């Protein structure tokens, strides 16, 4: 069965391609233009095609920019406009890399797709593949993959799952391979200079305007410049002088109100999760799961229960910093297997 390897231009996907070729079998490379291809993007595609030719691997560049705009960029803007803080990377993995890009690879004759993600897959006891944390704890990207449908993970491969990031540059050098993109962005790829506020304004999409800044008891203490400019937990840039440092506690979109208070008020014992993507049969989940509500967070023990509306209610065993609505909540068991992913409500 032909394996398609998604190439971004960075070192991780390039090594994934080399390892896939070493493993034998038919391999092809696919490079997606998620933004309208300009001269620089075409130069990158040409450099990747040259690399693939040297490796003896067929190369295909695909313009998926319009679909990316519809499925990732527009929902990103809509989420901010509605008072949420979205995670576009997780949405891109679900809808684009393991969605439309995989469909395009299938049309080219591939039955599986590999990426440079630091995550692992293993046979699941109930059949199919289980998503596991990557071997490199500093780079593990399983969190961003928990929204990918299990039927698509069953056709995925992660050649770097057992690698550490530190080994990759030396291995590429040993093979005489130089990635066209020597440095890789750690932020949202489609937001110039990582300035999401300027990006949202540049889209011309309707964004809510100024409104009251209130304490939890309802007292008005100032005016905000649009809820989309703030996120839960934020301290700097609120613009209110008070007797103690103020943090954003919540965004009440219905009243266009920004709720602020002391850091201690950020402590939470539960949160709700919607749009749940189960990666293991919930009836087999352990009574206590490990929950990660942002990428760099150490997973926290919790109990998960249906909320009666198709989602989950998570009860943390100890207080955690209030999860941010719109972000991803990823559930794992003690072995590192991903059980589910969903959107924090």
Secondary structure, 3 states (H helix, E strand, C coil): CEEEEECCCCHHHHHHHHHHHHCCCCEEEEEEECCCCCHHHHHHHHHHHHHHHHHCCEEEEEECHHHHHHHHHHHHHHHHHCCCCCCHHHHHHHHHHHHHHHHHHHHCCEEEEECCCCEEEEECCCCCEEEEECCCCCCCCHHHHCCCCHHHHCCEECCCCCCCHHHHHHHHHHHCCCCCCCCCCCCCCCCHHHCHHHHHHHHCCCCCCCEEEEECCCCEEEEECCHHHCCCCCCCCCCCCCCCCCEEEEEEHHHCEEEEECHHHHEEEEEEEEEEEECCCHHHCCCCEEEECCCCCCCEEEEEEECCCCCEEEEEEEEEECCCCCCEEEEECCCCEEEEEEEEC
